[in-house]
Every structure is written in structure tokens, then in C-alpha cells.
Amino acid sequence: MMVADGRTYGVESDFATVGFSSTCGPDVIPRFFHKAVLLPDGQVLVAGGLGLTMLPPGLTSLTDISLFDPLSRQFSQIRSVDGAAHLHLIVGRSSHTMTTLPDGRVLIAGGNVDAGGRSTGRATETTEIVDPAKGRIHAGPAMNEPRAYHSATRLSDNRVLVAGGASWQIFDPTDDAWSSPVKMVRSRTRHAAVLLPAEHASLTDRVLVIGGLGAGGRWLEILDPAMMTSRQIPAMLPEYVNDLAAARMSNGRVLIVGGQINHSLQTKSYVLIFDPVDESLRELPPLPLRKEGISDHEMMTVGNYVIVFGGEQQVGQTDTELDYVAIFNGESESWEFVGAMQQPRDDFVAVRLTDDRVLLIGGALSMQGNEAPTGTAEEFELRQVLIGDVNGDGRITQADVGPFVDVLLSPDDADAIEFRAADMNADFAVDGRDIIPFQSKIAF
């Protein structure tokens, strides 16, 4: 049997929500600190990031653009409007933002440019607008200040609120223009930003910004596009943290997970819930099986669930890239599954596809003590299993005993590790990957 997160797999008779990951891709180039968005036709546009050069060795700002087709599960390059060459960014950039506009164009804002050696480059105020359907790209209007590691939130009226540094402003796609900037109460980068529902039908959305590197590291702030004001709320994070993640759940509350302490960079396993009704913040038990914490991770809401993917942990001076996956039930406020991706990923991107699969692209891997970009990709999907239904017929019967016979009733001279019970994928470890044979797909 396998015990994970309080459940005994193969014995109990209730249902459990789990996750399944499968390899696809790879992307056209290895990269990290890149961005990606879902297009109206269901494809995924990927752009920019950091790559490595060999001679001389060091980082480089990438201009590469690729397109992922969810049907073929493959990446390809986009031809320019004249068909003579592949489409590239005007300026190589990383740690930027990408937002799909209602007409299918994509706004690319800010980021770091001119990377080289060990430097990730400098922040820029420049923007670009990509039209993947027409194979065109052109420079957009500049922001009021250089931004990298910032946030971009698409509002319900299709405008885009960009926040980071000392201010925020709104991009209007009807005339491709920026609003006047609004000063933030506390400056910040590497924060999390979440769209909140309007308080009243006559009002617009609000954007909640959380933590970050800088003066705002412990504070939550609400940006109001209707009033063009910033307001700090009394609720505070336990510590000053950056590179945390947050996601709005189907019930309207916001799940906040992890982060790095600003002064020491040590990762934390915080789990908090923000309630927009009374603007309260409460702390839940720590992230399961992640006592050393997590940062640079991605979070995605699918139905009533929030999925946490990858990232890194830092203990002392040691960084470790993670293949961690955890599924949070927003209704019961409990973790239902802890497992693993196909591989560790740090500084990668996650995009929710139209059928609720989640595409995970690129990121950093450890190579000879340093981080190196990868071009691999995988798809993750939620599945529901009847625990103990090994043959997948929807029932628990004697027929489910058969697949266990080889491992539970092994030969007398068998190696104990080789025939370890519950090691369903025979990798000599009882872990989250052993749940795969139990899975049957359902719609969420």
C-alpha cells in the first residue's frame, strides 16, 4: 500500500482528485524567465526569456517566438507576414509580461534587456505588440517607467493593468495608449497580483497586489481602476517575502503560497487565504511535504481546485529546483494530492488550455552546480480516481487484486526493493508517480 497525504492508496474506497503529467514539445529553444499566453484559437504563444551562449559563456536575452498547438502537442515558429523569415521580438527580453488582447494581439511589456555574462540585464520601459494571426510585430507605446518582474492583469473591460516599481498604469487596446501613472502606496517587484471581482455591478474590477521585493514585501495593496487610486489594507503577510504566488479560487477567495524572505532569500511554506469581502487574511497549515518552502512556482485555478507547480527551495546558500505538484481543494480548504511533474522546473511558465489541461514550458534545471535552461514541456491534467480500482472499471472488486499479485506475492528469493509493494512504476520509490495506474479521466 502507499500512504500519501493521509490517504492509503489501493485500500480505501472513496474518490480522490489526483494529477497526471505527460511529455510534449519540446519548445523551439531552451529558455527560462520567458512568458506565454493562451490565444483565442486555443494555441499558446511563447516569447523571449533567457538563454545561454557558449562563446563567450553567459546569459543572453532571447527574441525567439514559438507557437504551441494543443492538438499536435508540438511547438513551431511563426512566419512573418511576407513568409520569408520567422517572427522574432524586436528586442530580446526576459521577466516581461504578456497579455492577450480581445482582438487576438498580444501586448508584451517591459522586462530585462541586454543580458550578458552573469547579468540578467536592465529593466526597460519599452513594449511590443504581436499579431500572431498576421505574422506581424511592432513597437508599442512606452510605459512611464522601466519595469521587470512586474505584473500585468487583464480587466473585465479588456484593458490591462500593469503594476511594478513605484507605480501602475492601464493600457487601453482600443487606442493602444497608456493611462497616466498612479503611485503605489509601497514600491515592489517580484510580487503577486490577482484580479478581484467588483464590489458592485456599477464598479469595475480591482487588483490585489501581494508582497514582493521592496517596501511592499509584507503588505497587501488594492489598486482601483475606477477611482485610479491605490489603497493599502491592514492585513499583513507573516514576513517580507517575494517570488510568492497567488490565485483567485472559484469562491472568490485568494490562495497565497510560499515565497522567499527578502533579506535572506530563504524559502517559506506559507499557505494563506485572503477574503475580499472583509479583506481579512488567515494562515492555514504549511504546504504539505515542503518544509523547506517554495518560491518561483506557478499556480493555476481549475474548477474548485488550485494546482501548485515546481519552483525552487533555498536552504542556506543552496538552491534546489523542484518537481513538486500539490492540489488544493478551495471548498474544503485542504490538500488532496501531492505528486511530481515529469522533471524539476524553476522560472518556467504555466498556461491553462481551453480543455483545462495545464501546459508547463521550459524553466531552469541544475547543471554542474549552475542553473541551465531547458526546452522541454509537459501537460498536466486533473483526474479523479476511485481508490483501489486498479483495473479502472469504476468498481472495487476481486478483479483489482490481480495487478498487485506480482508485487505482494513475489518469489521467495526476490529482492525486497525490486518487489516493493505499491511501487507501481518500478522506479524503486513509493511516491506520487505511483498513482498513475489508478487514474481515470473525468471532466472538471
C-alpha positions as CSV (number, residue, x, y, z in Angstrom):
1,M,0.0,0.0,0.0
2,M,1.1,3.6,-0.4
3,V,0.2,6.3,2.1
4,A,0.3,9.9,0.9
5,D,-1.2,13.0,2.5
6,G,-3.2,10.9,4.9
7,R,-4.7,8.5,2.3
8,T,-3.9,4.8,1.9
9,Y,-4.0,4.2,-1.9
10,G,-5.3,0.8,-3.0
11,V,-7.3,0.2,0.2
12,E,-9.8,2.9,0.8
13,S,-13.0,3.1,-1.3
14,D,-13.6,6.8,-1.7
15,F,-12.7,9.1,-4.6
16,A,-9.6,11.2,-4.7
17,T,-8.5,14.0,-7.1
18,V,-5.0,13.5,-8.4
19,G,-2.9,14.7,-11.3
20,F,-1.3,13.2,-14.3
21,S,1.6,14.7,-16.4
22,S,2.7,13.7,-19.9
23,T,5.6,14.9,-22.1
24,C,5.0,17.0,-25.2
25,G,7.0,19.5,-27.1
26,P,9.9,20.4,-26.9
27,D,9.9,24.2,-27.4
28,V,12.0,25.7,-30.2
29,I,14.8,26.8,-27.9
30,P,15.8,26.1,-24.2
31,R,14.8,29.1,-22.1
32,F,13.9,30.4,-18.7
33,F,12.4,33.7,-17.4
34,H,10.2,33.6,-20.6
35,K,6.4,34.2,-20.8
36,A,3.5,32.6,-22.6
37,V,-0.2,33.3,-23.2
38,L,-3.3,31.4,-24.5
39,L,-4.6,32.8,-27.8
40,P,-8.3,33.0,-28.8
41,D,-7.8,30.0,-31.2
42,G,-6.6,27.8,-28.3
43,Q,-2.9,27.9,-29.3
44,V,-0.2,29.1,-26.9
45,L,2.3,31.9,-27.8
46,V,5.7,31.8,-26.1
47,A,8.2,34.7,-26.3
48,G,11.5,35.8,-25.0
49,G,13.4,34.6,-22.0
50,L,17.0,34.0,-21.1
51,G,19.2,31.6,-23.0
52,L,22.9,30.6,-22.7
53,T,25.8,31.4,-25.0
54,M,28.8,29.2,-25.3
55,L,31.5,31.6,-26.7
56,P,31.8,33.5,-24.6
57,P,29.8,31.6,-21.9
58,G,26.9,33.6,-20.3
59,L,23.3,34.7,-20.4
60,T,21.6,36.2,-23.4
61,S,18.3,37.9,-23.9
62,L,16.2,35.9,-26.4
63,T,14.0,37.2,-29.2
64,D,12.6,33.8,-30.1
65,I,8.8,33.4,-30.5
66,S,7.1,30.0,-30.7
67,L,3.5,28.6,-31.1
68,F,2.2,25.5,-29.3
69,D,-0.6,23.5,-30.9
70,P,-2.6,21.6,-28.3
71,L,-3.8,19.1,-30.9
72,S,-0.4,18.0,-32.2
73,R,1.2,18.9,-28.8
74,Q,4.1,20.4,-30.8
75,F,5.9,23.8,-30.9
76,S,6.7,25.6,-34.1
77,Q,8.0,29.0,-35.2
78,I,5.7,31.7,-36.7
79,R,6.4,33.0,-40.2
80,S,6.5,36.8,-40.7
81,V,3.8,38.5,-42.9
82,D,5.9,38.1,-46.0
83,G,6.7,34.4,-45.2
84,A,10.4,35.0,-45.8
85,A,11.6,34.6,-42.2
86,H,10.5,33.6,-38.7
87,L,8.9,36.2,-36.5
88,H,11.1,37.5,-33.7
89,L,10.8,40.1,-30.9
90,I,12.2,43.5,-31.8
91,V,14.2,43.4,-28.6
92,G,15.3,40.4,-26.7
93,R,13.8,40.4,-23.2
94,S,13.1,38.3,-20.1
95,S,11.0,38.7,-17.0
96,H,8.5,40.7,-19.0
97,T,4.7,40.3,-19.1
98,M,2.5,39.1,-21.9
99,T,-1.3,39.7,-22.2
100,T,-3.7,38.5,-24.8
101,L,-5.9,41.4,-26.1
102,P,-9.5,40.8,-27.3
103,D,-8.6,41.0,-31.0
104,G,-6.0,38.3,-30.6
105,R,-3.0,40.5,-30.5
106,V,-0.6,40.1,-27.6
107,L,0.9,43.0,-25.5
108,I,4.5,42.4,-24.4
109,A,5.6,44.9,-21.7
110,G,8.9,45.6,-20.1
111,G,11.3,43.0,-18.8
112,N,15.1,42.9,-18.7
113,V,17.1,43.5,-21.8
114,D,20.8,43.3,-22.8
115,A,21.7,40.3,-20.7
116,G,25.3,39.1,-20.8
117,G,27.8,37.2,-18.7
118,R,26.1,36.6,-15.3
119,S,23.9,39.7,-15.6
120,T,20.2,39.2,-16.5
121,G,20.3,42.8,-17.9
122,R,18.5,46.0,-17.2
123,A,14.8,46.8,-16.9
124,T,13.1,48.5,-19.9
125,E,10.0,50.7,-20.4
126,T,9.5,49.5,-24.0
127,T,6.6,47.4,-25.2
128,E,5.8,45.4,-28.3
129,I,2.6,44.2,-29.8
130,V,2.4,40.8,-31.6
131,D,-0.3,39.8,-34.1
132,P,0.3,36.1,-34.5
133,A,-2.5,35.6,-36.9
134,K,-1.0,38.1,-39.4
135,G,2.6,37.4,-38.6
136,R,3.3,40.9,-37.6
137,I,5.1,42.6,-34.7
138,H,5.6,46.3,-34.0
139,A,6.8,48.6,-31.2
140,G,4.1,49.7,-28.8
141,P,3.9,52.8,-26.6
142,A,6.4,53.0,-23.8
143,M,5.4,52.7,-20.1
144,N,6.0,55.5,-17.7
145,E,8.9,53.7,-16.0
146,P,11.2,50.7,-16.7
147,R,9.7,47.5,-15.3
148,A,10.8,43.9,-14.9
149,Y,9.5,41.2,-12.6
150,H,6.2,43.2,-12.6
151,S,2.6,42.0,-13.1
152,A,0.0,42.5,-15.9
153,T,-3.7,41.9,-15.1
154,R,-6.4,41.9,-17.8
155,L,-9.5,43.6,-16.5
156,S,-13.1,42.6,-17.4
157,D,-13.3,45.5,-19.8
158,N,-10.3,44.2,-21.7
159,R,-7.9,46.9,-20.5
160,V,-4.6,45.8,-19.0
161,L,-3.3,47.0,-15.6
162,V,0.5,46.8,-15.3
163,A,2.0,47.2,-11.8
164,G,5.5,47.3,-10.5
165,G,8.2,49.6,-9.4
166,A,6.8,52.8,-7.9
167,S,3.6,53.0,-9.9
168,W,0.9,51.3,-12.0
169,Q,-0.9,52.3,-15.2
170,I,-3.5,50.9,-17.6
171,F,-3.2,50.0,-21.3
172,D,-6.3,50.6,-23.4
173,P,-6.3,48.3,-26.5
174,T,-8.9,50.5,-28.3
175,D,-6.3,53.2,-29.0
176,D,-3.1,51.4,-27.9
177,A,-2.4,54.0,-25.3
178,W,-1.4,54.1,-21.6
179,S,-3.2,56.0,-18.9
180,S,-1.4,58.4,-16.6
181,P,0.6,56.5,-13.9
182,V,-0.7,56.1,-10.4
183,K,1.7,55.9,-7.5
184,M,1.6,52.7,-5.4
185,V,1.5,53.1,-1.7
186,R,4.6,50.9,-1.4
187,S,7.0,50.1,-4.3
188,R,7.5,46.5,-5.2
189,T,8.7,43.9,-7.8
190,R,8.5,40.1,-7.8
191,H,5.1,40.4,-6.2
192,A,1.8,38.5,-6.9
193,A,-1.2,40.2,-8.5
194,V,-4.8,38.8,-8.6
195,L,-8.0,40.2,-10.2
196,L,-10.8,40.7,-7.7
197,P,-14.5,40.8,-8.6
198,A,-16.1,44.2,-8.5
199,E,-17.8,45.1,-5.2
200,H,-20.9,46.3,-7.0
201,A,-22.3,46.0,-10.5
202,S,-21.7,49.7,-11.2
203,L,-18.0,49.4,-10.3
204,T,-15.0,48.0,-12.2
205,D,-12.6,45.3,-11.1
206,R,-9.9,45.7,-8.5
207,V,-6.4,44.3,-8.5
208,L,-4.8,42.9,-5.3
209,V,-1.0,43.1,-5.2
210,I,0.8,41.0,-2.6
211,G,4.2,41.1,-1.1
212,G,7.3,41.5,-3.3
213,L,10.8,42.8,-3.2
214,G,11.0,46.3,-1.9
215,A,9.0,48.3,0.6
216,G,5.8,46.3,-0.1
217,G,7.3,43.0,0.9
218,R,4.8,42.4,3.8
219,W,1.9,44.4,2.6
220,L,-1.2,43.9,0.5
221,E,-2.5,46.7,-1.7
222,I,-5.7,47.2,-3.7
223,L,-5.5,49.1,-7.0
224,D,-8.8,50.6,-8.1
225,P,-9.1,51.3,-11.9
226,A,-12.4,53.1,-11.4
227,M,-11.0,55.6,-9.0
228,M,-7.4,55.4,-10.2
229,T,-6.2,55.0,-6.6
230,S,-4.0,52.7,-4.5
231,R,-5.0,51.6,-1.0
232,Q,-3.0,49.6,1.5
233,I,-5.1,47.2,3.7
234,P,-4.4,46.4,7.3
235,A,-3.8,42.6,6.7
236,M,-0.1,41.8,6.6
237,L,1.9,38.8,5.5
238,P,3.9,37.0,8.2
239,E,7.2,38.2,6.8
240,Y,8.6,40.3,4.0
241,V,8.6,37.9,1.0
242,N,9.0,37.9,-2.7
243,D,8.5,35.4,-5.6
244,L,5.4,34.1,-3.9
245,A,2.3,33.0,-5.9
246,A,-1.4,33.7,-5.6
247,A,-4.6,32.6,-7.4
248,R,-8.2,33.5,-7.1
249,M,-10.4,30.5,-6.4
250,S,-13.9,29.8,-7.7
251,N,-15.4,31.0,-4.4
252,G,-13.8,34.4,-4.9
253,R,-11.2,34.0,-2.1
254,V,-7.4,34.2,-2.9
255,L,-4.9,31.4,-2.1
256,I,-1.4,32.7,-1.4
257,V,1.5,30.2,-1.2
258,G,5.2,30.3,-0.4
259,G,7.8,33.0,-1.2
260,Q,11.4,33.9,-0.3
261,I,12.3,36.1,2.7
262,N,13.6,39.4,1.3
263,H,16.7,39.8,3.4
264,S,17.9,36.1,3.5
265,L,16.2,34.6,0.3
266,Q,15.3,31.5,2.4
267,T,12.1,29.9,1.1
268,K,8.9,29.6,3.1
269,S,6.0,27.1,3.1
270,Y,3.3,29.7,3.9
271,V,-0.4,29.0,2.9
272,L,-2.8,31.9,3.4
273,I,-6.3,32.8,2.4
274,F,-7.4,36.3,1.6
275,D,-11.1,37.1,1.7
276,P,-12.1,40.1,-0.4
277,V,-15.4,40.5,1.4
278,D,-13.9,41.7,4.7
279,E,-10.3,42.0,3.4
280,S,-9.1,39.5,6.0
281,L,-6.0,37.3,5.8
282,R,-5.7,34.0,7.7
283,E,-3.0,31.4,7.8
284,L,-3.5,27.7,7.1
285,P,-1.2,24.8,7.9
286,P,2.1,24.8,5.9
287,L,2.4,23.4,2.4
288,P,2.4,19.6,2.6
289,L,5.7,17.8,2.2
290,R,7.6,21.1,1.6
291,K,9.0,22.0,5.0
292,E,11.9,23.8,3.3
293,G,9.5,26.1,1.5
294,I,9.0,27.1,-2.2
295,S,9.3,30.1,-4.5
296,D,9.3,30.9,-8.2
297,H,6.4,28.4,-8.5
298,E,3.3,28.6,-10.7
299,M,-0.3,28.3,-9.5
300,M,-3.3,27.6,-11.7
301,T,-7.1,27.5,-10.8
302,V,-9.1,24.7,-12.4
303,G,-12.7,24.4,-11.3
304,N,-12.7,24.2,-7.5
305,Y,-9.0,23.4,-7.3
306,V,-5.8,25.3,-7.3
307,I,-2.6,23.4,-8.5
308,V,0.9,24.4,-7.3
309,F,3.7,23.6,-9.7
310,G,7.5,23.4,-9.4
311,G,9.7,26.3,-8.4
312,E,12.7,26.1,-6.1
313,Q,13.7,25.9,-2.5
314,Q,16.7,27.7,-0.9
315,V,18.3,26.5,2.3
316,G,21.4,28.5,3.3
317,Q,23.3,29.1,0.1
318,T,21.9,26.0,-1.7
319,D,19.1,26.3,-4.4
320,T,17.2,23.2,-5.4
321,E,14.9,23.1,-8.4
322,L,11.6,21.3,-7.7
323,D,9.3,18.9,-9.5
324,Y,6.7,19.4,-6.8
325,V,2.9,19.3,-7.5
326,A,0.1,19.8,-5.0
327,I,-3.6,20.1,-5.5
328,F,-5.7,22.3,-3.2
329,N,-9.5,22.0,-2.8
330,G,-10.8,25.5,-2.4
331,E,-14.1,24.4,-0.9
332,S,-12.8,22.1,1.8
333,E,-9.5,24.2,2.1
334,S,-7.5,21.0,2.1
335,W,-4.7,19.5,0.1
336,E,-6.0,16.4,-1.8
337,F,-2.8,15.3,-3.7
338,V,0.9,15.7,-3.6
339,G,2.9,14.3,-6.5
340,A,5.6,15.3,-9.1
341,M,6.0,16.7,-12.6
342,Q,8.0,15.0,-15.3
343,Q,11.1,16.9,-14.1
344,P,12.1,19.8,-11.9
345,R,11.3,23.3,-13.3
346,D,12.3,26.7,-11.9
347,D,11.5,30.1,-13.6
348,F,9.2,28.4,-16.1
349,V,5.7,29.2,-17.4
350,A,2.3,27.6,-16.9
351,V,-0.7,28.2,-19.2
352,R,-4.2,26.8,-18.8
353,L,-5.5,25.4,-22.1
354,T,-9.1,25.5,-23.2
355,D,-9.8,21.9,-22.1
356,D,-8.4,22.6,-18.6
357,R,-5.1,20.9,-19.2
358,V,-2.1,23.0,-18.0
359,L,0.9,23.4,-20.2
360,L,4.3,23.7,-18.5
361,I,7.1,25.1,-20.6
362,G,10.9,25.3,-20.1
363,G,12.5,26.6,-17.0
364,A,15.7,26.1,-15.2
365,L,17.5,22.8,-14.4
366,S,20.6,22.2,-12.3
367,M,23.7,21.5,-14.4
368,Q,27.1,21.1,-12.7
369,G,26.0,23.3,-9.8
370,N,24.5,26.1,-12.0
371,E,21.1,26.7,-13.5
372,A,20.7,26.0,-17.2
373,P,17.6,26.5,-19.4
374,T,15.5,23.6,-20.7
375,G,13.3,23.4,-23.8
376,T,11.2,20.5,-22.5
377,A,7.4,20.8,-22.0
378,E,4.7,18.7,-20.4
379,E,0.9,18.8,-20.0
380,F,-0.8,18.3,-16.6
381,E,-4.4,17.4,-16.0
382,L,-6.6,16.7,-13.1
383,R,-8.1,13.3,-12.8
384,Q,-10.4,11.6,-10.3
385,V,-9.8,8.1,-9.1
386,L,-11.7,5.5,-7.1
387,I,-9.1,4.4,-4.7
388,G,-8.5,0.7,-5.0
389,D,-10.0,0.5,-8.6
390,V,-6.7,-0.7,-10.2
391,N,-8.3,-2.0,-13.4
392,G,-10.3,1.1,-14.0
393,D,-13.8,-0.4,-14.3
394,G,-15.4,2.0,-11.8
395,R,-15.7,-0.6,-9.1
396,I,-13.6,-2.2,-6.4
397,T,-13.9,-6.0,-6.8
398,Q,-11.7,-9.0,-6.6
399,A,-10.5,-8.3,-10.2
400,D,-8.5,-5.4,-8.7
401,V,-6.3,-7.9,-6.8
402,G,-4.6,-9.2,-9.9
403,P,-2.2,-6.3,-10.6
404,F,-0.9,-6.5,-7.0
405,V,-0.1,-10.2,-7.1
406,D,3.4,-9.8,-8.6
407,V,4.5,-7.3,-6.0
408,L,2.7,-8.6,-2.9
409,L,3.3,-12.4,-3.6
410,S,6.8,-12.2,-5.0
411,P,9.2,-15.3,-5.3
412,D,10.9,-16.4,-2.1
413,D,14.3,-15.3,-3.5
414,A,13.1,-11.9,-4.7
415,D,14.9,-8.7,-3.9
416,A,12.9,-6.8,-1.3
417,I,13.4,-3.5,-3.2
418,E,12.7,-4.9,-6.6
419,F,9.3,-6.2,-5.4
420,R,8.4,-3.3,-3.1
421,A,4.6,-3.2,-2.7
422,A,3.0,-0.1,-4.2
423,D,6.0,0.7,-6.4
424,M,3.6,0.6,-9.4
425,N,6.0,2.2,-11.9
426,A,9.0,0.1,-10.7
427,D,11.4,3.1,-10.1
428,F,12.4,1.8,-6.7
429,A,10.5,4.5,-4.9
430,V,7.0,4.8,-3.5
431,D,5.9,8.3,-4.4
432,G,3.3,10.4,-6.2
433,R,4.1,8.9,-9.6
434,D,2.8,5.5,-8.5
435,I,-0.7,6.8,-8.6
436,I,-0.8,6.9,-12.4
437,P,-2.2,3.3,-12.8
438,F,-5.2,4.2,-10.7
439,Q,-6.3,7.1,-12.8
440,S,-9.4,7.5,-15.0
441,K,-10.1,10.8,-16.6
442,I,-13.2,13.0,-15.8
443,A,-14.2,16.4,-16.9
444,F,-13.8,19.4,-14.5
